[in-house]
Amino acid sequence: LSAVCKNCVQLESPSLAGIMVGDLLATFIIALAVYLMTAPAKARLYQASDRQTLVLNEGNDGLYSVS
């Protein structure tokens, strides 16, 4: 092996494991940040202007219409 690669750096198993865990952690953090920035807000506070009043239509069909 030493004849094939004279300028290579030997990487030990704990170092390789640390790089892999760090890469996975960084990928997860980036994915979470992208999700949180693009996902619609679930607990959105509605303003009064966002609401519409529903009025029961005449008759027994039980349908509502926007007033």
PDBQT receptor file of N, H, CA, C and O in Angstrom, charges set to zero:
ATOM      1  N   LEU A   1       0.824  -1.197   0.000  1.00  0.00    +0.000 N 
ATOM      2  CA  LEU A   1       0.000   0.000   0.000  1.00  0.00    +0.000 C 
ATOM      3  C   LEU A   1       0.865   1.257   0.000  1.00  0.00    +0.000 C 
ATOM      4  O   LEU A   1       0.508   2.250  -0.633  1.00  0.00    +0.000 OA
ATOM      5  N   SER A   2       2.002   1.227   0.703  1.00  0.00    +0.000 N 
ATOM      6  H   SER A   2       2.292   0.420   1.218  1.00  0.00    +0.000 HD
ATOM      7  CA  SER A   2       2.857   2.408   0.772  1.00  0.00    +0.000 C 
ATOM      8  C   SER A   2       3.489   2.738  -0.574  1.00  0.00    +0.000 C 
ATOM      9  O   SER A   2       3.821   3.896  -0.829  1.00  0.00    +0.000 OA
ATOM     10  N   ALA A   3       3.660   1.745  -1.437  1.00  0.00    +0.000 N 
ATOM     11  H   ALA A   3       3.390   0.804  -1.229  1.00  0.00    +0.000 HD
ATOM     12  CA  ALA A   3       4.236   1.997  -2.752  1.00  0.00    +0.000 C 
ATOM     13  C   ALA A   3       3.233   2.672  -3.672  1.00  0.00    +0.000 C 
ATOM     14  O   ALA A   3       3.628   3.381  -4.598  1.00  0.00    +0.000 OA
ATOM     15  N   VAL A   4       1.959   2.469  -3.439  1.00  0.00    +0.000 N 
ATOM     16  H   VAL A   4       1.638   1.893  -2.687  1.00  0.00    +0.000 HD
ATOM     17  CA  VAL A   4       0.925   3.032  -4.303  1.00  0.00    +0.000 C 
ATOM     18  C   VAL A   4       0.653   4.489  -3.944  1.00  0.00    +0.000 C 
ATOM     19  O   VAL A   4       0.447   5.311  -4.837  1.00  0.00    +0.000 OA
ATOM     20  N   CYS A   5       0.649   4.823  -2.668  1.00  0.00    +0.000 N 
ATOM     21  H   CYS A   5       0.816   4.156  -1.942  1.00  0.00    +0.000 HD
ATOM     22  CA  CYS A   5       0.267   6.159  -2.232  1.00  0.00    +0.000 C 
ATOM     23  C   CYS A   5       1.310   6.708  -1.266  1.00  0.00    +0.000 C 
ATOM     24  O   CYS A   5       1.274   6.412  -0.072  1.00  0.00    +0.000 OA
ATOM     25  N   LYS A   6       2.239   7.507  -1.786  1.00  0.00    +0.000 N 
ATOM     26  H   LYS A   6       2.268   7.747  -2.757  1.00  0.00    +0.000 HD
ATOM     27  CA  LYS A   6       3.301   8.045  -0.939  1.00  0.00    +0.000 C 
ATOM     28  C   LYS A   6       2.872   9.319  -0.204  1.00  0.00    +0.000 C 
ATOM     29  O   LYS A   6       3.372   9.598   0.886  1.00  0.00    +0.000 OA
ATOM     30  N   ASN A   7       1.954  10.092  -0.786  1.00  0.00    +0.000 N 
ATOM     31  H   ASN A   7       1.548   9.865  -1.671  1.00  0.00    +0.000 HD
ATOM     32  CA  ASN A   7       1.547  11.364  -0.203  1.00  0.00    +0.000 C 
ATOM     33  C   ASN A   7       0.189  11.297   0.506  1.00  0.00    +0.000 C 
ATOM     34  O   ASN A   7      -0.374  12.336   0.850  1.00  0.00    +0.000 OA
ATOM     35  N   CYS A   8      -0.341  10.098   0.727  1.00  0.00    +0.000 N 
ATOM     36  H   CYS A   8       0.116   9.254   0.447  1.00  0.00    +0.000 HD
ATOM     37  CA  CYS A   8      -1.656   9.957   1.367  1.00  0.00    +0.000 C 
ATOM     38  C   CYS A   8      -1.539  10.139   2.875  1.00  0.00    +0.000 C 
ATOM     39  O   CYS A   8      -0.503   9.857   3.477  1.00  0.00    +0.000 OA
ATOM     40  N   VAL A   9      -2.628  10.619   3.468  1.00  0.00    +0.000 N 
ATOM     41  H   VAL A   9      -3.470  10.848   2.979  1.00  0.00    +0.000 HD
ATOM     42  CA  VAL A   9      -2.701  10.784   4.919  1.00  0.00    +0.000 C 
ATOM     43  C   VAL A   9      -3.466   9.601   5.477  1.00  0.00    +0.000 C 
ATOM     44  O   VAL A   9      -4.550   9.270   4.996  1.00  0.00    +0.000 OA
ATOM     45  N   GLN A  10      -2.901   8.963   6.493  1.00  0.00    +0.000 N 
ATOM     46  H   GLN A  10      -2.020   9.232   6.884  1.00  0.00    +0.000 HD
ATOM     47  CA  GLN A  10      -3.574   7.821   7.098  1.00  0.00    +0.000 C 
ATOM     48  C   GLN A  10      -4.670   8.339   8.022  1.00  0.00    +0.000 C 
ATOM     49  O   GLN A  10      -4.428   9.183   8.884  1.00  0.00    +0.000 OA
ATOM     50  N   LEU A  11      -5.868   7.822   7.827  1.00  0.00    +0.000 N 
ATOM     51  H   LEU A  11      -6.064   7.136   7.126  1.00  0.00    +0.000 HD
ATOM     52  CA  LEU A  11      -7.020   8.244   8.610  1.00  0.00    +0.000 C 
ATOM     53  C   LEU A  11      -7.454   7.078   9.488  1.00  0.00    +0.000 C 
ATOM     54  O   LEU A  11      -7.762   5.993   8.995  1.00  0.00    +0.000 OA
ATOM     55  N   GLU A  12      -7.473   7.315  10.783  1.00  0.00    +0.000 N 
ATOM     56  H   GLU A  12      -7.223   8.196  11.183  1.00  0.00    +0.000 HD
ATOM     57  CA  GLU A  12      -7.834   6.251  11.712  1.00  0.00    +0.000 C 
ATOM     58  C   GLU A  12      -9.353   6.143  11.841  1.00  0.00    +0.000 C 
ATOM     59  O   GLU A  12     -10.079   7.069  11.483  1.00  0.00    +0.000 OA
ATOM     60  N   SER A  13      -9.818   5.026  12.347  1.00  0.00    +0.000 N 
ATOM     61  H   SER A  13      -9.228   4.274  12.638  1.00  0.00    +0.000 HD
ATOM     62  CA  SER A  13     -11.255   4.747  12.446  1.00  0.00    +0.000 C 
ATOM     63  C   SER A  13     -12.015   5.777  13.280  1.00  0.00    +0.000 C 
ATOM     64  O   SER A  13     -13.080   6.210  12.839  1.00  0.00    +0.000 OA
ATOM     65  N   PRO A  14     -11.541   6.202  14.461  1.00  0.00    +0.000 N 
ATOM     66  CA  PRO A  14     -12.294   7.206  15.226  1.00  0.00    +0.000 C 
ATOM     67  C   PRO A  14     -12.417   8.548  14.485  1.00  0.00    +0.000 C 
ATOM     68  O   PRO A  14     -13.440   9.227  14.582  1.00  0.00    +0.000 OA
ATOM     69  N   SER A  15     -11.382   8.911  13.761  1.00  0.00    +0.000 N 
ATOM     70  H   SER A  15     -10.552   8.359  13.683  1.00  0.00    +0.000 HD
ATOM     71  CA  SER A  15     -11.438  10.157  12.990  1.00  0.00    +0.000 C 
ATOM     72  C   SER A  15     -12.471  10.053  11.875  1.00  0.00    +0.000 C 
ATOM     73  O   SER A  15     -13.245  10.983  11.649  1.00  0.00    +0.000 OA
ATOM     74  N   LEU A  16     -12.481   8.930  11.187  1.00  0.00    +0.000 N 
ATOM     75  H   LEU A  16     -11.852   8.174  11.370  1.00  0.00    +0.000 HD
ATOM     76  CA  LEU A  16     -13.453   8.707  10.113  1.00  0.00    +0.000 C 
ATOM     77  C   LEU A  16     -14.870   8.684  10.668  1.00  0.00    +0.000 C 
ATOM     78  O   LEU A  16     -15.780   9.249  10.060  1.00  0.00    +0.000 OA
ATOM     79  N   ALA A  17     -15.068   8.045  11.805  1.00  0.00    +0.000 N 
ATOM     80  H   ALA A  17     -14.329   7.586  12.299  1.00  0.00    +0.000 HD
ATOM     81  CA  ALA A  17     -16.393   8.008  12.427  1.00  0.00    +0.000 C 
ATOM     82  C   ALA A  17     -16.839   9.413  12.831  1.00  0.00    +0.000 C 
ATOM     83  O   ALA A  17     -18.008   9.762  12.669  1.00  0.00    +0.000 OA
ATOM     84  N   GLY A  18     -15.921  10.217  13.354  1.00  0.00    +0.000 N 
ATOM     85  H   GLY A  18     -14.971   9.934  13.486  1.00  0.00    +0.000 HD
ATOM     86  CA  GLY A  18     -16.259  11.589  13.726  1.00  0.00    +0.000 C 
ATOM     87  C   GLY A  18     -16.650  12.432  12.528  1.00  0.00    +0.000 C 
ATOM     88  O   GLY A  18     -17.571  13.245  12.610  1.00  0.00    +0.000 OA
ATOM     89  N   ILE A  19     -15.960  12.244  11.425  1.00  0.00    +0.000 N 
ATOM     90  H   ILE A  19     -15.212  11.584  11.358  1.00  0.00    +0.000 HD
ATOM     91  CA  ILE A  19     -16.301  12.981  10.196  1.00  0.00    +0.000 C 
ATOM     92  C   ILE A  19     -17.675  12.570   9.696  1.00  0.00    +0.000 C 
ATOM     93  O   ILE A  19     -18.461  13.422   9.281  1.00  0.00    +0.000 OA
ATOM     94  N   MET A  20     -17.977  11.283   9.729  1.00  0.00    +0.000 N 
ATOM     95  H   MET A  20     -17.339  10.591  10.066  1.00  0.00    +0.000 HD
ATOM     96  CA  MET A  20     -19.270  10.789   9.253  1.00  0.00    +0.000 C 
ATOM     97  C   MET A  20     -20.414  11.294  10.139  1.00  0.00    +0.000 C 
ATOM     98  O   MET A  20     -21.447  11.722   9.626  1.00  0.00    +0.000 OA
ATOM     99  N   VAL A  21     -20.240  11.247  11.454  1.00  0.00    +0.000 N 
ATOM    100  H   VAL A  21     -19.400  10.900  11.871  1.00  0.00    +0.000 HD
ATOM    101  CA  VAL A  21     -21.277  11.729  12.374  1.00  0.00    +0.000 C 
ATOM    102  C   VAL A  21     -21.470  13.231  12.207  1.00  0.00    +0.000 C 
ATOM    103  O   VAL A  21     -22.602  13.714  12.203  1.00  0.00    +0.000 OA
ATOM    104  N   GLY A  22     -20.378  13.969  12.071  1.00  0.00    +0.000 N 
ATOM    105  H   GLY A  22     -19.458  13.577  12.074  1.00  0.00    +0.000 HD
ATOM    106  CA  GLY A  22     -20.475  15.406  11.861  1.00  0.00    +0.000 C 
ATOM    107  C   GLY A  22     -21.183  15.753  10.564  1.00  0.00    +0.000 C 
ATOM    108  O   GLY A  22     -21.966  16.702  10.517  1.00  0.00    +0.000 OA
ATOM    109  N   ASP A  23     -20.914  14.989   9.511  1.00  0.00    +0.000 N 
ATOM    110  H   ASP A  23     -20.278  14.218   9.550  1.00  0.00    +0.000 HD
ATOM    111  CA  ASP A  23     -21.570  15.209   8.232  1.00  0.00    +0.000 C 
ATOM    112  C   ASP A  23     -23.070  14.938   8.334  1.00  0.00    +0.000 C 
ATOM    113  O   ASP A  23     -23.882  15.704   7.816  1.00  0.00    +0.000 OA
ATOM    114  N   LEU A  24     -23.428  13.853   8.998  1.00  0.00    +0.000 N 
ATOM    115  H   LEU A  24     -22.768  13.230   9.419  1.00  0.00    +0.000 HD
ATOM    116  CA  LEU A  24     -24.854  13.546   9.179  1.00  0.00    +0.000 C 
ATOM    117  C   LEU A  24     -25.554  14.609  10.020  1.00  0.00    +0.000 C 
ATOM    118  O   LEU A  24     -26.681  15.000   9.717  1.00  0.00    +0.000 OA
ATOM    119  N   LEU A  25     -24.897  15.071  11.064  1.00  0.00    +0.000 N 
ATOM    120  H   LEU A  25     -23.981  14.753  11.311  1.00  0.00    +0.000 HD
ATOM    121  CA  LEU A  25     -25.477  16.102  11.917  1.00  0.00    +0.000 C 
ATOM    122  C   LEU A  25     -25.667  17.409  11.148  1.00  0.00    +0.000 C 
ATOM    123  O   LEU A  25     -26.705  18.058  11.272  1.00  0.00    +0.000 OA
ATOM    124  N   ALA A  26     -24.679  17.790  10.366  1.00  0.00    +0.000 N 
ATOM    125  H   ALA A  26     -23.836  17.263  10.265  1.00  0.00    +0.000 HD
ATOM    126  CA  ALA A  26     -24.789  19.015   9.571  1.00  0.00    +0.000 C 
ATOM    127  C   ALA A  26     -25.899  18.894   8.536  1.00  0.00    +0.000 C 
ATOM    128  O   ALA A  26     -26.641  19.850   8.310  1.00  0.00    +0.000 OA
ATOM    129  N   THR A  27     -26.021  17.729   7.905  1.00  0.00    +0.000 N 
ATOM    130  H   THR A  27     -25.418  16.952   8.089  1.00  0.00    +0.000 HD
ATOM    131  CA  THR A  27     -27.088  17.501   6.927  1.00  0.00    +0.000 C 
ATOM    132  C   THR A  27     -28.453  17.602   7.592  1.00  0.00    +0.000 C 
ATOM    133  O   THR A  27     -29.369  18.205   7.034  1.00  0.00    +0.000 OA
ATOM    134  N   PHE A  28     -28.599  17.018   8.778  1.00  0.00    +0.000 N 
ATOM    135  H   PHE A  28     -27.855  16.528   9.231  1.00  0.00    +0.000 HD
ATOM    136  CA  PHE A  28     -29.871  17.076   9.494  1.00  0.00    +0.000 C 
ATOM    137  C   PHE A  28     -30.228  18.515   9.879  1.00  0.00    +0.000 C 
ATOM    138  O   PHE A  28     -31.382  18.923   9.746  1.00  0.00    +0.000 OA
ATOM    139  N   ILE A  29     -29.260  19.272  10.347  1.00  0.00    +0.000 N 
ATOM    140  H   ILE A  29     -28.322  18.941  10.455  1.00  0.00    +0.000 HD
ATOM    141  CA  ILE A  29     -29.513  20.663  10.745  1.00  0.00    +0.000 C 
ATOM    142  C   ILE A  29     -29.922  21.501   9.539  1.00  0.00    +0.000 C 
ATOM    143  O   ILE A  29     -30.834  22.322   9.638  1.00  0.00    +0.000 OA
ATOM    144  N   ILE A  30     -29.262  21.304   8.413  1.00  0.00    +0.000 N 
ATOM    145  H   ILE A  30     -28.521  20.637   8.333  1.00  0.00    +0.000 HD
ATOM    146  CA  ILE A  30     -29.621  22.052   7.200  1.00  0.00    +0.000 C 
ATOM    147  C   ILE A  30     -31.011  21.661   6.732  1.00  0.00    +0.000 C 
ATOM    148  O   ILE A  30     -31.803  22.530   6.367  1.00  0.00    +0.000 OA
ATOM    149  N   ALA A  31     -31.324  20.368   6.734  1.00  0.00    +0.000 N 
ATOM    150  H   ALA A  31     -30.680  19.663   7.031  1.00  0.00    +0.000 HD
ATOM    151  CA  ALA A  31     -32.655  19.922   6.316  1.00  0.00    +0.000 C 
ATOM    152  C   ALA A  31     -33.734  20.471   7.242  1.00  0.00    +0.000 C 
ATOM    153  O   ALA A  31     -34.797  20.876   6.773  1.00  0.00    +0.000 OA
ATOM    154  N   LEU A  32     -33.483  20.491   8.530  1.00  0.00    +0.000 N 
ATOM    155  H   LEU A  32     -32.619  20.162   8.911  1.00  0.00    +0.000 HD
ATOM    156  CA  LEU A  32     -34.449  21.034   9.480  1.00  0.00    +0.000 C 
ATOM    157  C   LEU A  32     -34.646  22.534   9.266  1.00  0.00    +0.000 C 
ATOM    158  O   LEU A  32     -35.773  23.024   9.324  1.00  0.00    +0.000 OA
ATOM    159  N   ALA A  33     -33.572  23.255   9.022  1.00  0.00    +0.000 N 
ATOM    160  H   ALA A  33     -32.656  22.857   8.974  1.00  0.00    +0.000 HD
ATOM    161  CA  ALA A  33     -33.678  24.694   8.781  1.00  0.00    +0.000 C 
ATOM    162  C   ALA A  33     -34.476  24.981   7.521  1.00  0.00    +0.000 C 
ATOM    163  O   ALA A  33     -35.299  25.895   7.508  1.00  0.00    +0.000 OA
ATOM    164  N   VAL A  34     -34.244  24.212   6.458  1.00  0.00    +0.000 N 
ATOM    165  H   VAL A  34     -33.575  23.469   6.469  1.00  0.00    +0.000 HD
ATOM    166  CA  VAL A  34     -34.995  24.399   5.213  1.00  0.00    +0.000 C 
ATOM    167  C   VAL A  34     -36.462  24.082   5.432  1.00  0.00    +0.000 C 
ATOM    168  O   VAL A  34     -37.331  24.808   4.949  1.00  0.00    +0.000 OA
ATOM    169  N   TYR A  35     -36.749  23.007   6.156  1.00  0.00    +0.000 N 
ATOM    170  H   TYR A  35     -36.043  22.418   6.550  1.00  0.00    +0.000 HD
ATOM    171  CA  TYR A  35     -38.147  22.646   6.431  1.00  0.00    +0.000 C 
ATOM    172  C   TYR A  35     -38.853  23.736   7.236  1.00  0.00    +0.000 C 
ATOM    173  O   TYR A  35     -39.981  24.111   6.917  1.00  0.00    +0.000 OA
ATOM    174  N   LEU A  36     -38.200  24.242   8.268  1.00  0.00    +0.000 N 
ATOM    175  H   LEU A  36     -37.283  23.938   8.528  1.00  0.00    +0.000 HD
ATOM    176  CA  LEU A  36     -38.830  25.254   9.114  1.00  0.00    +0.000 C 
ATOM    177  C   LEU A  36     -39.055  26.560   8.364  1.00  0.00    +0.000 C 
ATOM    178  O   LEU A  36     -39.999  27.287   8.670  1.00  0.00    +0.000 OA
ATOM    179  N   MET A  37     -38.214  26.869   7.396  1.00  0.00    +0.000 N 
ATOM    180  H   MET A  37     -37.447  26.278   7.146  1.00  0.00    +0.000 HD
ATOM    181  CA  MET A  37     -38.392  28.103   6.631  1.00  0.00    +0.000 C 
ATOM    182  C   MET A  37     -39.453  27.963   5.547  1.00  0.00    +0.000 C 
ATOM    183  O   MET A  37     -40.066  28.956   5.156  1.00  0.00    +0.000 OA
ATOM    184  N   THR A  38     -39.679  26.750   5.056  1.00  0.00    +0.000 N 
ATOM    185  H   THR A  38     -39.180  25.943   5.374  1.00  0.00    +0.000 HD
ATOM    186  CA  THR A  38     -40.612  26.576   3.940  1.00  0.00    +0.000 C 
ATOM    187  C   THR A  38     -41.963  26.001   4.353  1.00  0.00    +0.000 C 
ATOM    188  O   THR A  38     -42.928  26.134   3.601  1.00  0.00    +0.000 OA
ATOM    189  N   ALA A  39     -42.064  25.375   5.500  1.00  0.00    +0.000 N 
ATOM    190  H   ALA A  39     -41.280  25.267   6.111  1.00  0.00    +0.000 HD
ATOM    191  CA  ALA A  39     -43.330  24.779   5.938  1.00  0.00    +0.000 C 
ATOM    192  C   ALA A  39     -44.303  25.877   6.347  1.00  0.00    +0.000 C 
ATOM    193  O   ALA A  39     -43.904  26.877   6.944  1.00  0.00    +0.000 OA
ATOM    194  N   PRO A  40     -45.576  25.691   6.027  1.00  0.00    +0.000 N 
ATOM    195  CA  PRO A  40     -46.564  26.688   6.457  1.00  0.00    +0.000 C 
ATOM    196  C   PRO A  40     -46.695  26.694   7.975  1.00  0.00    +0.000 C 
ATOM    197  O   PRO A  40     -46.536  25.666   8.634  1.00  0.00    +0.000 OA
ATOM    198  N   ALA A  41     -46.985  27.854   8.506  1.00  0.00    +0.000 N 
ATOM    199  H   ALA A  41     -47.115  28.689   7.972  1.00  0.00    +0.000 HD
ATOM    200  CA  ALA A  41     -47.126  27.993   9.960  1.00  0.00    +0.000 C 
ATOM    201  C   ALA A  41     -48.378  27.254  10.415  1.00  0.00    +0.000 C 
ATOM    202  O   ALA A  41     -49.469  27.493   9.896  1.00  0.00    +0.000 OA
ATOM    203  N   LYS A  42     -48.221  26.359  11.381  1.00  0.00    +0.000 N 
ATOM    204  H   LYS A  42     -47.336  26.165  11.802  1.00  0.00    +0.000 HD
ATOM    205  CA  LYS A  42     -49.361  25.582  11.867  1.00  0.00    +0.000 C 
ATOM    206  C   LYS A  42     -50.166  26.364  12.910  1.00  0.00    +0.000 C 
ATOM    207  O   LYS A  42     -51.387  26.221  12.985  1.00  0.00    +0.000 OA
ATOM    208  N   ALA A  43     -49.511  27.162  13.686  1.00  0.00    +0.000 N 
ATOM    209  H   ALA A  43     -48.520  27.279  13.625  1.00  0.00    +0.000 HD
ATOM    210  CA  ALA A  43     -50.181  27.892  14.760  1.00  0.00    +0.000 C 
ATOM    211  C   ALA A  43     -50.307  29.358  14.368  1.00  0.00    +0.000 C 
ATOM    212  O   ALA A  43     -49.946  30.249  15.138  1.00  0.00    +0.000 OA
ATOM    213  N   ARG A  44     -50.814  29.597  13.182  1.00  0.00    +0.000 N 
ATOM    214  H   ARG A  44     -51.107  28.874  12.558  1.00  0.00    +0.000 HD
ATOM    215  CA  ARG A  44     -50.947  30.966  12.693  1.00  0.00    +0.000 C 
ATOM    216  C   ARG A  44     -52.043  31.687  13.462  1.00  0.00    +0.000 C 
ATOM    217  O   ARG A  44     -53.126  31.145  13.683  1.00  0.00    +0.000 OA
ATOM    218  N   LEU A  45     -51.754  32.877  13.853  1.00  0.00    +0.000 N 
ATOM    219  H   LEU A  45     -50.874  33.317  13.674  1.00  0.00    +0.000 HD
ATOM    220  CA  LEU A  45     -52.749  33.690  14.537  1.00  0.00    +0.000 C 
ATOM    221  C   LEU A  45     -53.579  34.416  13.486  1.00  0.00    +0.000 C 
ATOM    222  O   LEU A  45     -53.047  35.163  12.665  1.00  0.00    +0.000 OA
ATOM    223  N   TYR A  46     -54.875  34.188  13.523  1.00  0.00    +0.000 N 
ATOM    224  H   TYR A  46     -55.307  33.581  14.190  1.00  0.00    +0.000 HD
ATOM    225  CA  TYR A  46     -55.760  34.788  12.540  1.00  0.00    +0.000 C 
ATOM    226  C   TYR A  46     -56.198  36.170  12.999  1.00  0.00    +0.000 C 
ATOM    227  O   TYR A  46     -56.464  36.400  14.179  1.00  0.00    +0.000 OA
ATOM    228  N   GLN A  47     -56.266  37.067  12.053  1.00  0.00    +0.000 N 
ATOM    229  H   GLN A  47     -56.051  36.880  11.095  1.00  0.00    +0.000 HD
ATOM    230  CA  GLN A  47     -56.759  38.397  12.346  1.00  0.00    +0.000 C 
ATOM    231  C   GLN A  47     -58.255  38.427  12.071  1.00  0.00    +0.000 C 
ATOM    232  O   GLN A  47     -58.791  37.550  11.394  1.00  0.00    +0.000 OA
ATOM    233  N   ALA A  48     -58.909  39.424  12.591  1.00  0.00    +0.000 N 
ATOM    234  H   ALA A  48     -58.473  40.137  13.141  1.00  0.00    +0.000 HD
ATOM    235  CA  ALA A  48     -60.350  39.546  12.387  1.00  0.00    +0.000 C 
ATOM    236  C   ALA A  48     -60.678  39.696  10.907  1.00  0.00    +0.000 C 
ATOM    237  O   ALA A  48     -61.727  39.230  10.463  1.00  0.00    +0.000 OA
ATOM    238  N   SER A  49     -59.807  40.333  10.137  1.00  0.00    +0.000 N 
ATOM    239  H   SER A  49     -58.955  40.712  10.498  1.00  0.00    +0.000 HD
ATOM    240  CA  SER A  49     -60.067  40.523   8.714  1.00  0.00    +0.000 C 
ATOM    241  C   SER A  49     -59.939  39.226   7.925  1.00  0.00    +0.000 C 
ATOM    242  O   SER A  49     -60.396  39.154   6.784  1.00  0.00    +0.000 OA
ATOM    243  N   ASP A  50     -59.323  38.196   8.514  1.00  0.00    +0.000 N 
ATOM    244  H   ASP A  50     -58.952  38.254   9.441  1.00  0.00    +0.000 HD
ATOM    245  CA  ASP A  50     -59.178  36.907   7.843  1.00  0.00    +0.000 C 
ATOM    246  C   ASP A  50     -60.431  36.050   7.967  1.00  0.00    +0.000 C 
ATOM    247  O   ASP A  50     -60.590  35.078   7.228  1.00  0.00    +0.000 OA
ATOM    248  N   ARG A  51     -61.298  36.388   8.866  1.00  0.00    +0.000 N 
ATOM    249  H   ARG A  51     -61.170  37.178   9.466  1.00  0.00    +0.000 HD
ATOM    250  CA  ARG A  51     -62.475  35.564   9.137  1.00  0.00    +0.000 C 
ATOM    251  C   ARG A  51     -63.674  36.037   8.328  1.00  0.00    +0.000 C 
ATOM    252  O   ARG A  51     -63.829  37.225   8.047  1.00  0.00    +0.000 OA
ATOM    253  N   GLN A  52     -64.515  35.079   7.963  1.00  0.00    +0.000 N 
ATOM    254  H   GLN A  52     -64.388  34.113   8.191  1.00  0.00    +0.000 HD
ATOM    255  CA  GLN A  52     -65.737  35.391   7.234  1.00  0.00    +0.000 C 
ATOM    256  C   GLN A  52     -66.911  34.839   8.029  1.00  0.00    +0.000 C 
ATOM    257  O   GLN A  52     -66.824  33.766   8.624  1.00  0.00    +0.000 OA
ATOM    258  N   THR A  53     -67.982  35.567   8.030  1.00  0.00    +0.000 N 
ATOM    259  H   THR A  53     -68.052  36.440   7.546  1.00  0.00    +0.000 HD
ATOM    260  CA  THR A  53     -69.177  35.153   8.731  1.00  0.00    +0.000 C 
ATOM    261  C   THR A  53     -70.001  34.245   7.831  1.00  0.00    +0.000 C 
ATOM    262  O   THR A  53     -70.267  34.584   6.678  1.00  0.00    +0.000 OA
ATOM    263  N   LEU A  54     -70.409  33.084   8.359  1.00  0.00    +0.000 N 
ATOM    264  H   LEU A  54     -70.193  32.809   9.295  1.00  0.00    +0.000 HD
ATOM    265  CA  LEU A  54     -71.242  32.165   7.603  1.00  0.00    +0.000 C 
ATOM    266  C   LEU A  54     -72.687  32.334   8.033  1.00  0.00    +0.000 C 
ATOM    267  O   LEU A  54     -72.993  32.456   9.219  1.00  0.00    +0.000 OA
ATOM    268  N   VAL A  55     -73.566  32.340   7.042  1.00  0.00    +0.000 N 
ATOM    269  H   VAL A  55     -73.317  32.241   6.078  1.00  0.00    +0.000 HD
ATOM    270  CA  VAL A  55     -74.993  32.515   7.300  1.00  0.00    +0.000 C 
ATOM    271  C   VAL A  55     -75.712  31.292   6.757  1.00  0.00    +0.000 C 
ATOM    272  O   VAL A  55     -75.450  30.854   5.637  1.00  0.00    +0.000 OA
ATOM    273  N   LEU A  56     -76.627  30.740   7.562  1.00  0.00    +0.000 N 
ATOM    274  H   LEU A  56     -76.839  31.095   8.472  1.00  0.00    +0.000 HD
ATOM    275  CA  LEU A  56     -77.403  29.585   7.136  1.00  0.00    +0.000 C 
ATOM    276  C   LEU A  56     -78.351  29.998   6.024  1.00  0.00    +0.000 C 
ATOM    277  O   LEU A  56     -79.088  30.974   6.162  1.00  0.00    +0.000 OA
ATOM    278  N   ASN A  57     -78.333  29.253   4.913  1.00  0.00    +0.000 N 
ATOM    279  H   ASN A  57     -77.734  28.460   4.800  1.00  0.00    +0.000 HD
ATOM    280  CA  ASN A  57     -79.220  29.543   3.789  1.00  0.00    +0.000 C 
ATOM    281  C   ASN A  57     -80.659  29.233   4.165  1.00  0.00    +0.000 C 
ATOM    282  O   ASN A  57     -80.932  28.442   5.068  1.00  0.00    +0.000 OA
ATOM    283  N   GLU A  58     -81.570  29.877   3.450  1.00  0.00    +0.000 N 
ATOM    284  H   GLU A  58     -81.348  30.520   2.716  1.00  0.00    +0.000 HD
ATOM    285  CA  GLU A  58     -82.997  29.614   3.662  1.00  0.00    +0.000 C 
ATOM    286  C   GLU A  58     -83.306  28.188   3.221  1.00  0.00    +0.000 C 
ATOM    287  O   GLU A  58     -82.735  27.700   2.246  1.00  0.00    +0.000 OA
ATOM    288  N   GLY A  59     -84.174  27.545   3.912  1.00  0.00    +0.000 N 
ATOM    289  H   GLY A  59     -84.637  27.942   4.705  1.00  0.00    +0.000 HD
ATOM    290  CA  GLY A  59     -84.564  26.198   3.553  1.00  0.00    +0.000 C 
ATOM    291  C   GLY A  59     -83.953  25.190   4.511  1.00  0.00    +0.000 C 
ATOM    292  O   GLY A  59     -83.295  25.549   5.487  1.00  0.00    +0.000 OA
ATOM    293  N   ASN A  60     -84.186  23.932   4.211  1.00  0.00    +0.000 N 
ATOM    294  H   ASN A  60     -84.720  23.640   3.418  1.00  0.00    +0.000 HD
ATOM    295  CA  ASN A  60     -83.737  22.862   5.098  1.00  0.00    +0.000 C 
ATOM    296  C   ASN A  60     -82.517  22.123   4.569  1.00  0.00    +0.000 C 
ATOM    297  O   ASN A  60     -82.220  21.018   5.024  1.00  0.00    +0.000 OA
ATOM    298  N   ASP A  61     -81.811  22.711   3.623  1.00  0.00    +0.000 N 
ATOM    299  H   ASP A  61     -82.052  23.609   3.254  1.00  0.00    +0.000 HD
ATOM    300  CA  ASP A  61     -80.663  21.997   3.062  1.00  0.00    +0.000 C 
ATOM    301  C   ASP A  61     -79.438  22.057   3.964  1.00  0.00    +0.000 C 
ATOM    302  O   ASP A  61     -78.493  21.296   3.754  1.00  0.00    +0.000 OA
ATOM    303  N   GLY A  62     -79.427  22.924   4.946  1.00  0.00    +0.000 N 
ATOM    304  H   GLY A  62     -80.195  23.542   5.116  1.00  0.00    +0.000 HD
ATOM    305  CA  GLY A  62     -78.334  22.977   5.916  1.00  0.00    +0.000 C 
ATOM    306  C   GLY A  62     -77.028  23.509   5.358  1.00  0.00    +0.000 C 
ATOM    307  O   GLY A  62     -75.973  23.274   5.948  1.00  0.00    +0.000 OA
ATOM    308  N   LEU A  63     -77.066  24.220   4.237  1.00  0.00    +0.000 N 
ATOM    309  H   LEU A  63     -77.923  24.412   3.759  1.00  0.00    +0.000 HD
ATOM    310  CA  LEU A  63     -75.847  24.781   3.656  1.00  0.00    +0.000 C 
ATOM    311  C   LEU A  63     -75.633  26.190   4.166  1.00  0.00    +0.000 C 
ATOM    312  O   LEU A  63     -76.580  26.910   4.482  1.00  0.00    +0.000 OA
ATOM    313  N   TYR A  64     -74.377  26.565   4.237  1.00  0.00    +0.000 N 
ATOM    314  H   TYR A  64     -73.608  25.980   3.980  1.00  0.00    +0.000 HD
ATOM    315  CA  TYR A  64     -74.012  27.895   4.672  1.00  0.00    +0.000 C 
ATOM    316  C   TYR A  64     -73.447  28.692   3.507  1.00  0.00    +0.000 C 
ATOM    317  O   TYR A  64     -72.887  28.131   2.566  1.00  0.00    +0.000 OA
ATOM    318  N   SER A  65     -73.601  30.010   3.584  1.00  0.00    +0.000 N 
ATOM    319  H   SER A  65     -74.056  30.466   4.348  1.00  0.00    +0.000 HD
ATOM    320  CA  SER A  65     -72.997  30.881   2.584  1.00  0.00    +0.000 C 
ATOM    321  C   SER A  65     -72.222  31.973   3.303  1.00  0.00    +0.000 C 
ATOM    322  O   SER A  65     -72.472  32.268   4.472  1.00  0.00    +0.000 OA
ATOM    323  N   VAL A  66     -71.275  32.568   2.584  1.00  0.00    +0.000 N 
ATOM    324  H   VAL A  66     -71.072  32.328   1.634  1.00  0.00    +0.000 HD
ATOM    325  CA  VAL A  66     -70.458  33.644   3.138  1.00  0.00    +0.000 C 
ATOM    326  C   VAL A  66     -71.235  34.936   3.022  1.00  0.00    +0.000 C 
ATOM    327  O   VAL A  66     -71.768  35.261   1.961  1.00  0.00    +0.000 OA
ATOM    328  N   SER A  67     -71.297  35.673   4.124  1.00  0.00    +0.000 N 
ATOM    329  H   SER A  67     -70.865  35.408   4.985  1.00  0.00    +0.000 HD
ATOM    330  CA  SER A  67     -72.030  36.936   4.071  1.00  0.00    +0.000 C 
ATOM    331  C   SER A  67     -71.121  38.083   3.720  1.00  0.00    +0.000 C 
ATOM    332  O   SER A  67     -71.573  39.225   3.632  1.00  0.00    +0.000 OA
TER     333      SER A  67
